[in-house]
């Protein structure tokens, strides 16, 4: 959802205005400008996230694939180390990654 929110933000609109509902079949078209989501499960793949930008003549896709859960454990340890040096409060991943500007 965060990727969809970022795409909608780039268009200057909330995701709720652009998010397409489920569609039926390969030939079913989404409304122009809609942001669609799909889910696929595959054995051996721990996590995969893709963002595709499509037009009538091409599709550009950016994909991240995780094959080992140790990647997530490493991130959790880094987040915990960061939290040790913060005052009590409510934080987001943007804070942990230094993207919030705080």
KEKEDREN-227783 format. One record per residue: x negated, y, z negated of N, C-alpha, C in turn; residue in three letters; residue number from 1. Coordinates in nm, 3 decimals, always signed. Atoms other than C-alpha are relative to their C-alpha. Example, Ala and Ser with C-alpha at 12.3 -4.5 7.8 and 13.67 -1.06 7.14 Angstrom:
2
+---------+---------+---------+---------+---------+---------+---------+---------+---------+--------+-----+
|     nc1 |     nc2 |     nc3 |    cac1 |    cac2 |    cac3 |     cc1 |     cc2 |     cc3 | residu | num |
+---------+---------+---------+---------+---------+---------+---------+---------+---------+--------+-----+
|  -0.089 |  -0.119 |  +0.000 |  -1.230 |  -0.450 |  -0.780 |  -0.090 |  +0.120 |  +0.000 |    ALA |   1 |
|  +0.082 |  -0.119 |  +0.006 |  -1.367 |  -0.106 |  -0.714 |  +0.077 |  +0.109 |  -0.073 |    SER |   2 |
+---------+---------+---------+---------+---------+---------+---------+---------+---------+--------+-----+
This chain:
102
+---------+---------+---------+---------+---------+---------+---------+---------+---------+--------+-----+
|     nc1 |     nc2 |     nc3 |    cac1 |    cac2 |    cac3 |     cc1 |     cc2 |     cc3 | residu | num |
+---------+---------+---------+---------+---------+---------+---------+---------+---------+--------+-----+
|  -0.081 |  -0.120 |  +0.000 |  +0.000 |  +0.000 |  +0.000 |  -0.085 |  +0.126 |  +0.000 |    UNK |   1 |
|  +0.086 |  -0.118 |  +0.003 |  -0.288 |  +0.237 |  -0.068 |  -0.045 |  +0.039 |  +0.141 |    UNK |   2 |
|  +0.040 |  -0.030 |  -0.138 |  -0.398 |  +0.206 |  +0.296 |  +0.115 |  +0.066 |  +0.076 |    UNK |   3 |
|  -0.117 |  -0.061 |  -0.062 |  -0.044 |  +0.285 |  +0.412 |  +0.022 |  +0.142 |  -0.050 |    UNK |   4 |
|  -0.015 |  -0.134 |  +0.057 |  -0.027 |  +0.581 |  +0.175 |  -0.103 |  +0.096 |  +0.060 |    UNK |   5 |
|  +0.103 |  -0.085 |  -0.061 |  -0.356 |  +0.713 |  +0.315 |  +0.035 |  +0.035 |  +0.144 |    UNK |   6 |
|  -0.040 |  -0.026 |  -0.139 |  -0.228 |  +0.677 |  +0.673 |  +0.114 |  +0.102 |  +0.004 |    UNK |   7 |
|  -0.112 |  -0.095 |  +0.004 |  +0.094 |  +0.860 |  +0.583 |  -0.048 |  +0.139 |  -0.041 |    UNK |   8 |
|  +0.054 |  -0.128 |  +0.044 |  -0.099 |  +1.132 |  +0.401 |  -0.071 |  +0.071 |  +0.116 |    UNK |   9 |
|  +0.066 |  -0.057 |  -0.117 |  -0.306 |  +1.182 |  +0.717 |  +0.099 |  +0.061 |  +0.098 |    UNK |  10 |
|  -0.106 |  -0.056 |  -0.086 |  +0.021 |  +1.254 |  +0.896 |  +0.079 |  +0.110 |  -0.070 |    UNK |  11 |
|  -0.068 |  -0.106 |  +0.075 |  +0.132 |  +1.495 |  +0.624 |  +0.139 |  -0.037 |  -0.048 |    UNK |  12 |
|  -0.132 |  +0.046 |  +0.045 |  +0.429 |  +1.281 |  +0.514 |  -0.017 |  -0.106 |  -0.108 |    UNK |  13 |
|  +0.005 |  +0.110 |  +0.098 |  +0.508 |  +1.048 |  +0.223 |  +0.022 |  -0.134 |  +0.071 |    UNK |  14 |
|  -0.015 |  +0.134 |  -0.058 |  +0.485 |  +0.676 |  +0.299 |  +0.146 |  -0.040 |  +0.009 |    UNK |  15 |
|  -0.142 |  +0.038 |  -0.001 |  +0.854 |  +0.639 |  +0.211 |  +0.072 |  +0.049 |  +0.126 |    UNK |  16 |
|  -0.061 |  -0.050 |  -0.123 |  +0.938 |  +0.845 |  +0.522 |  -0.043 |  -0.079 |  +0.124 |    UNK |  17 |
|  +0.058 |  +0.065 |  -0.118 |  +0.722 |  +0.633 |  +0.755 |  -0.003 |  -0.152 |  -0.006 |    UNK |  18 |
|  +0.012 |  +0.145 |  +0.016 |  +0.725 |  +0.279 |  +0.614 |  +0.112 |  -0.073 |  +0.072 |    UNK |  19 |
|  -0.098 |  +0.080 |  -0.075 |  +0.896 |  +0.034 |  +0.849 |  +0.038 |  -0.122 |  -0.081 |    UNK |  20 |
|  -0.046 |  +0.123 |  +0.064 |  +1.105 |  -0.250 |  +0.714 |  -0.045 |  -0.121 |  +0.080 |    UNK |  21 |
|  +0.038 |  +0.121 |  -0.073 |  +1.059 |  -0.611 |  +0.822 |  +0.058 |  +0.003 |  +0.141 |    UNK |  22 |
|  -0.053 |  +0.011 |  -0.136 |  +1.096 |  -0.677 |  +1.191 |  +0.000 |  -0.147 |  +0.040 |    UNK |  23 |
|  -0.025 |  +0.140 |  -0.035 |  +1.206 |  -0.997 |  +1.359 |  -0.062 |  -0.035 |  +0.134 |    UNK |  24 |
|  +0.058 |  +0.052 |  -0.124 |  +0.977 |  -1.156 |  +1.612 |  -0.107 |  +0.087 |  +0.060 |    UNK |  25 |
|  +0.114 |  -0.065 |  -0.064 |  +0.681 |  -1.064 |  +1.824 |  +0.042 |  +0.117 |  +0.088 |    UNK |  26 |
|  -0.044 |  -0.103 |  -0.093 |  +0.882 |  -0.854 |  +2.068 |  +0.085 |  +0.109 |  -0.065 |    UNK |  27 |
|  -0.080 |  -0.101 |  +0.068 |  +1.075 |  -0.657 |  +1.806 |  -0.088 |  +0.123 |  -0.025 |    UNK |  28 |
|  +0.080 |  -0.122 |  +0.011 |  +0.952 |  -0.298 |  +1.815 |  +0.033 |  +0.077 |  -0.126 |    UNK |  29 |
|  -0.020 |  -0.093 |  +0.111 |  +0.902 |  -0.070 |  +1.519 |  +0.029 |  +0.137 |  +0.061 |    UNK |  30 |
|  -0.022 |  -0.136 |  -0.050 |  +1.019 |  +0.290 |  +1.554 |  -0.134 |  +0.069 |  +0.025 |    UNK |  31 |
|  +0.126 |  -0.072 |  -0.025 |  +0.750 |  +0.518 |  +1.703 |  -0.046 |  +0.075 |  -0.124 |    UNK |  32 |
|  +0.057 |  -0.068 |  +0.115 |  +0.520 |  +0.650 |  +1.431 |  +0.019 |  -0.071 |  -0.132 |    UNK |  33 |
|  -0.024 |  +0.073 |  +0.125 |  +0.634 |  +0.394 |  +1.173 |  -0.128 |  -0.071 |  -0.045 |    UNK |  34 |
|  +0.112 |  +0.074 |  +0.058 |  +0.380 |  +0.232 |  +0.941 |  +0.055 |  -0.135 |  -0.046 |    UNK |  35 |
|  -0.048 |  +0.134 |  +0.033 |  +0.433 |  -0.144 |  +0.920 |  -0.101 |  -0.076 |  -0.083 |    UNK |  36 |
|  +0.083 |  +0.086 |  +0.083 |  +0.297 |  -0.405 |  +0.682 |  +0.030 |  -0.145 |  +0.034 |    UNK |  37 |
|  -0.023 |  +0.144 |  -0.015 |  +0.249 |  -0.779 |  +0.720 |  -0.092 |  -0.074 |  -0.096 |    UNK |  38 |
|  +0.076 |  +0.081 |  +0.095 |  +0.118 |  -1.056 |  +0.495 |  -0.029 |  -0.135 |  +0.064 |    UNK |  39 |
|  +0.041 |  +0.130 |  -0.053 |  -0.075 |  -1.370 |  +0.588 |  -0.092 |  -0.065 |  -0.104 |    UNK |  40 |
|  +0.083 |  +0.075 |  +0.094 |  -0.230 |  -1.636 |  +0.363 |  -0.082 |  -0.103 |  +0.078 |    UNK |  41 |
|  +0.088 |  +0.095 |  -0.069 |  -0.530 |  -1.844 |  +0.477 |  -0.087 |  -0.071 |  -0.102 |    UNK |  42 |
|  +0.087 |  +0.075 |  +0.089 |  -0.723 |  -2.120 |  +0.302 |  -0.144 |  +0.045 |  +0.012 |    UNK |  43 |
|  +0.140 |  -0.038 |  +0.000 |  -1.076 |  -2.029 |  +0.201 |  -0.024 |  +0.149 |  -0.001 |    UNK |  44 |
|  +0.014 |  -0.145 |  +0.002 |  -1.013 |  -1.656 |  +0.226 |  +0.060 |  +0.051 |  -0.130 |    UNK |  45 |
|  -0.044 |  -0.049 |  +0.131 |  -0.993 |  -1.495 |  -0.118 |  +0.085 |  +0.126 |  +0.016 |    UNK |  46 |
|  -0.075 |  -0.123 |  -0.022 |  -0.875 |  -1.158 |  +0.006 |  -0.039 |  +0.061 |  +0.133 |    UNK |  47 |
|  +0.027 |  -0.067 |  -0.128 |  -0.843 |  -0.980 |  +0.339 |  +0.094 |  +0.118 |  +0.014 |    UNK |  48 |
|  -0.078 |  -0.121 |  -0.023 |  -0.727 |  -0.629 |  +0.416 |  -0.035 |  +0.052 |  +0.139 |    UNK |  49 |
|  +0.022 |  -0.055 |  -0.134 |  -0.684 |  -0.492 |  +0.768 |  +0.087 |  +0.122 |  +0.020 |    UNK |  50 |
|  -0.076 |  -0.116 |  -0.044 |  -0.575 |  -0.160 |  +0.905 |  -0.010 |  +0.002 |  +0.151 |    UNK |  51 |
|  -0.001 |  -0.003 |  -0.147 |  -0.470 |  -0.153 |  +1.271 |  +0.070 |  +0.126 |  +0.047 |    UNK |  52 |
|  -0.059 |  -0.116 |  -0.065 |  -0.398 |  +0.149 |  +1.484 |  +0.028 |  -0.042 |  +0.143 |    UNK |  53 |
|  -0.036 |  +0.050 |  -0.132 |  -0.209 |  +0.064 |  +1.800 |  +0.071 |  +0.102 |  +0.086 |    UNK |  54 |
|  -0.074 |  -0.079 |  -0.099 |  -0.085 |  +0.233 |  +2.113 |  +0.050 |  -0.097 |  +0.106 |    UNK |  55 |
|  -0.047 |  +0.087 |  -0.107 |  +0.069 |  +0.100 |  +2.432 |  -0.114 |  -0.069 |  +0.074 |    UNK |  56 |
|  +0.110 |  +0.056 |  -0.079 |  -0.277 |  +0.030 |  +2.575 |  -0.115 |  -0.058 |  -0.080 |    UNK |  57 |
|  +0.110 |  +0.056 |  +0.078 |  -0.503 |  -0.069 |  +2.284 |  +0.037 |  -0.013 |  -0.148 |    UNK |  58 |
|  -0.011 |  +0.015 |  +0.145 |  -0.533 |  -0.178 |  +1.921 |  -0.140 |  +0.006 |  -0.057 |    UNK |  59 |
|  +0.127 |  -0.009 |  +0.071 |  -0.820 |  -0.080 |  +1.691 |  +0.027 |  -0.050 |  -0.142 |    UNK |  60 |
|  -0.021 |  +0.061 |  +0.131 |  -0.853 |  -0.289 |  +1.372 |  -0.128 |  +0.007 |  -0.083 |    UNK |  61 |
|  +0.109 |  +0.002 |  +0.098 |  -1.076 |  -0.244 |  +1.065 |  +0.039 |  -0.103 |  -0.105 |    UNK |  62 |
|  -0.032 |  +0.111 |  +0.091 |  -1.093 |  -0.557 |  +0.844 |  -0.111 |  -0.019 |  -0.103 |    UNK |  63 |
|  +0.092 |  +0.041 |  +0.107 |  -1.255 |  -0.644 |  +0.510 |  +0.046 |  -0.137 |  -0.047 |    UNK |  64 |
|  -0.033 |  +0.136 |  +0.044 |  -1.268 |  -1.015 |  +0.416 |  -0.090 |  -0.039 |  -0.116 |    UNK |  65 |
|  +0.074 |  +0.050 |  +0.116 |  -1.373 |  -1.150 |  +0.073 |  +0.005 |  -0.151 |  +0.002 |    UNK |  66 |
|  +0.008 |  +0.146 |  -0.003 |  -1.493 |  -1.509 |  +0.070 |  -0.038 |  -0.059 |  -0.135 |    UNK |  67 |
|  +0.047 |  +0.049 |  +0.130 |  -1.610 |  -1.532 |  -0.293 |  +0.054 |  +0.091 |  -0.110 |    UNK |  68 |
|  -0.058 |  -0.078 |  +0.110 |  -1.439 |  -1.422 |  -0.616 |  -0.105 |  +0.073 |  -0.082 |    UNK |  69 |
|  +0.104 |  -0.068 |  +0.077 |  -1.774 |  -1.318 |  -0.765 |  -0.007 |  +0.148 |  +0.038 |    UNK |  70 |
|  -0.006 |  -0.140 |  -0.044 |  -1.735 |  -0.997 |  -0.563 |  +0.092 |  +0.080 |  -0.092 |    UNK |  71 |
|  -0.095 |  -0.069 |  +0.087 |  -1.432 |  -0.904 |  -0.775 |  -0.050 |  +0.005 |  -0.144 |    UNK |  72 |
|  +0.056 |  +0.001 |  +0.135 |  -1.604 |  -1.006 |  -1.099 |  -0.107 |  +0.107 |  -0.014 |    UNK |  73 |
|  +0.103 |  -0.104 |  +0.003 |  -1.898 |  -0.780 |  -1.015 |  +0.063 |  +0.139 |  -0.010 |    UNK |  74 |
|  -0.070 |  -0.128 |  +0.006 |  -1.659 |  -0.490 |  -0.956 |  +0.063 |  +0.023 |  -0.136 |    UNK |  75 |
|  -0.062 |  -0.013 |  +0.133 |  -1.478 |  -0.559 |  -1.284 |  -0.104 |  +0.035 |  -0.105 |    UNK |  76 |
|  +0.108 |  -0.031 |  +0.095 |  -1.808 |  -0.554 |  -1.475 |  -0.047 |  +0.144 |  +0.016 |    UNK |  77 |
|  +0.040 |  -0.139 |  -0.023 |  -1.907 |  -0.223 |  -1.314 |  +0.105 |  +0.096 |  -0.053 |    UNK |  78 |
|  -0.107 |  -0.085 |  +0.051 |  -1.566 |  -0.074 |  -1.399 |  -0.001 |  +0.002 |  -0.153 |    UNK |  79 |
|  +0.006 |  +0.006 |  +0.147 |  -1.598 |  -0.193 |  -1.761 |  -0.117 |  +0.082 |  -0.053 |    UNK |  80 |
|  +0.115 |  -0.079 |  +0.042 |  -1.945 |  -0.039 |  -1.789 |  +0.030 |  +0.150 |  +0.012 |    UNK |  81 |
|  -0.040 |  -0.139 |  -0.017 |  -1.804 |  +0.289 |  -1.655 |  +0.093 |  +0.043 |  -0.114 |    UNK |  82 |
|  -0.100 |  -0.033 |  +0.102 |  -1.515 |  +0.279 |  -1.905 |  -0.062 |  +0.020 |  -0.138 |    UNK |  83 |
|  +0.066 |  -0.014 |  +0.130 |  -1.754 |  +0.246 |  -2.201 |  -0.043 |  +0.143 |  -0.027 |    UNK |  84 |
|  +0.050 |  -0.137 |  +0.016 |  -1.874 |  +0.602 |  -2.140 |  +0.109 |  +0.106 |  +0.017 |    UNK |  85 |
|  -0.110 |  -0.094 |  -0.021 |  -1.528 |  +0.761 |  -2.100 |  +0.080 |  +0.017 |  -0.128 |    UNK |  86 |
|  -0.089 |  -0.017 |  +0.115 |  -1.304 |  +0.915 |  -2.364 |  +0.131 |  -0.075 |  +0.024 |    UNK |  87 |
|  -0.129 |  +0.068 |  -0.018 |  -0.969 |  +0.743 |  -2.429 |  +0.089 |  +0.079 |  +0.097 |    UNK |  88 |
|  -0.088 |  -0.067 |  -0.096 |  -0.721 |  +0.817 |  -2.151 |  +0.049 |  -0.098 |  +0.104 |    UNK |  89 |
|  -0.053 |  +0.078 |  -0.110 |  -0.543 |  +0.694 |  -1.842 |  -0.084 |  +0.031 |  +0.124 |    UNK |  90 |
|  +0.088 |  -0.017 |  -0.115 |  -0.772 |  +0.639 |  -1.542 |  +0.048 |  -0.083 |  +0.118 |    UNK |  91 |
|  -0.032 |  +0.074 |  -0.122 |  -0.727 |  +0.526 |  -1.184 |  -0.131 |  -0.049 |  +0.062 |    UNK |  92 |
|  +0.121 |  +0.045 |  -0.071 |  -0.968 |  +0.349 |  -0.948 |  -0.070 |  +0.117 |  +0.067 |    UNK |  93 |
|  +0.065 |  -0.119 |  -0.054 |  -1.030 |  +0.690 |  -0.791 |  -0.096 |  +0.059 |  -0.102 |    UNK |  94 |
|  +0.088 |  -0.048 |  +0.106 |  -1.175 |  +0.796 |  -1.128 |  -0.124 |  -0.088 |  -0.010 |    UNK |  95 |
|  +0.111 |  +0.095 |  +0.014 |  -1.390 |  +0.483 |  -1.155 |  -0.099 |  +0.014 |  +0.115 |    UNK |  96 |
|  +0.085 |  -0.009 |  -0.119 |  -1.523 |  +0.527 |  -0.801 |  -0.053 |  +0.141 |  +0.025 |    UNK |  97 |
|  +0.047 |  -0.137 |  -0.017 |  -1.585 |  +0.900 |  -0.845 |  +0.068 |  +0.075 |  +0.113 |    UNK |  98 |
|  -0.071 |  -0.062 |  -0.111 |  -1.325 |  +0.998 |  -0.585 |  +0.105 |  +0.101 |  -0.043 |    UNK |  99 |
|  -0.110 |  -0.086 |  +0.049 |  -1.085 |  +1.194 |  -0.808 |  -0.042 |  +0.145 |  -0.017 |    UNK | 100 |
|  +0.046 |  -0.137 |  +0.019 |  -1.302 |  +1.504 |  -0.843 |  -0.006 |  +0.042 |  -0.145 |    UNK | 101 |
|  +0.006 |  -0.031 |  +0.144 |  -1.288 |  +1.484 |  -1.225 |  -0.134 |  -0.035 |  -0.057 |    UNK | 102 |
+---------+---------+---------+---------+---------+---------+---------+---------+---------+--------+-----+
